[in-house]
């Protein structure tokens, strides 16, 4: 019987072994600080970092529990860079009724593939509800935007989000949307 084996840093892992490791990693996630973001293509699991960005994580959890993110579009999506959502207007200018957040920049983590950052205006203290998920590393963002989470499962679904056009990556027509977002602890 043929078995596929993946070699990582000299360690051999079968497909079943990889699945077991993913399940173990998911089981170790803190349900109070993990999001389930449902997209039309599948579930994205995001580990949040309250130790790095406590105010940002608290606001995202509050908005999630209010259903704020449900059916919001990914209004700005740039191939090879990031997908931005969290604006109910879909224009890139909307936000929640909650107050803007102070910057919670860090040098402990970097903007890598799957990193979740808080969108803002030129004012570093203007993050509110909009966020972005990185398609690729972007060291130029390090220390300039708040990192609040990391996709730990389902990045292949983020990769399928409809891309925008032009230099600003605005999505015209019918953008892909967050079906709903939930805090893992609230999911029965």
C-alpha positions as CSV (number, residue, x, y, z in Angstrom):
1,X,0.0,0.0,0.0
2,X,1.4,3.4,-1.0
3,X,1.6,6.1,1.7
4,X,2.5,9.7,1.1
5,X,5.1,11.0,3.5
6,X,6.1,14.6,4.0
7,X,9.7,15.4,5.1
8,X,9.9,18.5,7.4
9,X,13.3,19.4,8.8
10,X,14.3,15.8,8.6
11,X,11.1,14.5,10.3
12,X,8.8,12.1,8.4
13,X,5.1,12.7,8.8
14,X,2.3,10.8,7.1
15,X,-0.9,12.5,6.2
16,X,-2.6,10.9,9.2
17,X,0.2,12.2,11.4
18,X,-0.3,15.7,10.0
19,X,-4.0,15.5,10.7
20,X,-3.3,14.4,14.3
21,X,-0.9,17.3,14.8
22,X,-3.5,19.8,13.5
23,X,-6.2,18.3,15.8
24,X,-3.8,18.5,18.7
25,X,-2.9,22.1,17.9
26,X,-6.6,23.0,17.7
27,X,-7.4,21.3,20.9
28,X,-4.7,23.4,22.6
29,X,-6.4,26.7,21.5
30,X,-8.0,28.8,24.2
31,X,-11.7,28.9,23.3
32,X,-12.1,32.4,24.7
33,X,-9.4,33.7,22.4
34,X,-10.2,31.7,19.2
35,X,-12.5,32.8,16.4
36,X,-14.4,30.7,13.9
37,X,-14.9,32.8,10.7
38,X,-17.2,31.1,8.3
39,X,-16.7,31.9,4.6
40,X,-18.7,30.5,1.7
41,X,-15.8,28.1,1.0
42,X,-15.2,26.9,4.6
43,X,-14.2,27.7,8.2
44,X,-11.2,29.8,9.1
45,X,-9.8,29.4,12.6
46,X,-8.1,32.4,14.1
47,X,-6.0,32.4,17.3
48,X,-6.2,35.8,19.0
49,X,-3.3,37.3,21.0
50,X,-4.7,39.1,24.0
51,X,-1.2,39.3,25.5
52,X,0.0,41.4,22.6
53,X,-3.2,43.4,21.8
54,X,-5.6,43.2,24.8
55,X,-7.8,46.2,23.8
56,X,-8.0,45.1,20.2
57,X,-8.8,41.5,21.0
58,X,-11.5,42.6,23.5
59,X,-13.1,44.9,20.9
60,X,-13.1,42.2,18.2
61,X,-14.7,39.7,20.6
62,X,-17.3,42.2,21.6
63,X,-18.2,43.0,18.0
64,X,-18.2,39.3,17.1
65,X,-20.6,38.5,19.9
66,X,-22.8,41.3,18.8
67,X,-23.0,39.7,15.3
68,X,-21.3,42.9,13.8
69,X,-19.1,40.9,11.4
70,X,-21.9,38.7,10.0
71,X,-22.4,39.3,6.3
72,X,-19.8,42.0,6.1
73,X,-17.8,42.1,2.9
74,X,-14.1,41.8,2.1
75,X,-14.0,45.2,0.4
76,X,-10.3,45.5,-0.3
77,X,-8.4,42.4,-1.5
78,X,-4.9,42.7,-3.1
79,X,-3.4,39.7,-4.7
80,X,-0.1,38.7,-2.9
81,X,-0.8,41.1,-0.1
82,X,-3.9,40.9,2.0
83,X,-7.8,40.7,2.3
84,X,-9.5,43.5,4.3
85,X,-12.9,43.3,5.9
86,X,-14.9,44.4,8.9
87,X,-16.6,47.5,7.3
88,X,-20.4,47.0,7.1
89,X,-20.6,49.7,4.4
90,X,-18.1,48.0,2.1
91,X,-16.6,51.3,1.2
92,X,-13.5,51.2,3.5
93,X,-14.7,54.2,5.5
94,X,-17.1,52.4,7.9
95,X,-16.7,51.1,11.3
96,X,-18.6,50.2,14.5
97,X,-20.1,52.5,17.1
98,X,-17.5,51.5,19.6
99,X,-14.6,53.9,20.2
100,X,-11.4,53.8,18.1
101,X,-8.6,51.9,19.7
102,X,-5.1,52.9,20.7
103,X,-2.2,51.4,18.7
104,X,-0.9,48.2,20.2
105,X,2.2,47.7,18.1
106,X,4.7,44.9,18.9
107,X,8.1,43.7,17.8
108,X,7.4,40.2,19.2
109,X,5.5,39.1,16.1
110,X,5.7,39.9,12.5
111,X,3.4,40.2,9.6
112,X,3.6,36.8,8.0
113,X,1.2,34.7,5.9
114,X,-2.1,34.4,7.9
115,X,-1.3,37.2,10.3
116,X,-4.4,39.3,11.3
117,X,-3.8,43.0,11.7
118,X,-6.0,46.0,12.6
119,X,-6.7,48.4,9.7
120,X,-6.5,52.1,10.4
121,X,-6.2,55.5,8.9
122,X,-3.0,57.6,9.0
123,X,-3.7,58.1,12.7
124,X,-2.1,55.1,14.5
125,X,-4.9,55.3,17.1
126,X,-7.8,54.9,14.7
127,X,-8.4,51.1,14.5
128,X,-12.0,50.2,15.1
129,X,-13.6,47.2,13.4
130,X,-11.7,46.8,10.1
131,X,-9.0,44.1,9.9
132,X,-6.9,42.4,7.4
133,X,-5.4,38.9,6.8
134,X,-2.1,38.6,5.1
135,X,-1.6,36.5,2.0
136,X,2.1,36.8,2.3
137,X,4.8,38.3,4.6
138,X,5.0,42.1,4.7
139,X,7.9,43.2,7.0
140,X,7.2,46.8,6.0
141,X,4.0,46.6,8.3
142,X,5.9,45.4,11.4
143,X,5.7,47.9,14.2
144,X,3.2,50.1,12.3
145,X,0.0,48.1,12.6
146,X,-1.6,46.1,15.5
147,X,-1.2,42.4,15.2
148,X,-4.1,40.7,17.0
149,X,-4.2,37.2,15.6
150,X,-3.1,34.4,13.3
151,X,-5.0,32.0,11.0
152,X,-4.2,28.5,12.3
153,X,-6.6,26.6,10.1
154,X,-8.4,27.4,6.8
155,X,-6.0,29.7,5.1
156,X,-6.9,27.9,1.9
157,X,-10.4,29.5,2.3
158,X,-8.9,32.9,2.8
159,X,-6.9,32.3,-0.4
160,X,-10.2,31.9,-2.3
161,X,-11.6,35.4,-1.4
162,X,-12.5,37.4,-4.5
163,X,-9.7,39.8,-5.5
164,X,-10.2,43.5,-6.0
165,X,-9.0,45.6,-9.0
166,X,-6.7,48.5,-9.4
167,X,-3.9,49.7,-7.2
168,X,-6.2,50.0,-4.1
169,X,-7.7,46.5,-4.5
170,X,-11.3,47.6,-4.0
171,X,-13.7,44.8,-4.8
172,X,-16.5,45.9,-7.1
173,X,-19.7,44.1,-7.8
174,X,-20.4,41.2,-5.5
175,X,-17.6,40.9,-2.9
176,X,-17.1,37.8,-0.8
177,X,-18.5,38.1,2.7
178,X,-18.0,36.7,6.2
179,X,-21.0,34.4,6.5
180,X,-20.7,34.7,10.3
181,X,-18.0,34.9,12.9
182,X,-18.1,33.4,16.4
183,X,-15.9,33.1,19.5
184,X,-15.1,29.4,19.8
185,X,-16.3,29.4,23.5
186,X,-19.7,30.4,22.3
187,X,-20.2,27.6,19.8
188,X,-22.1,24.6,21.1
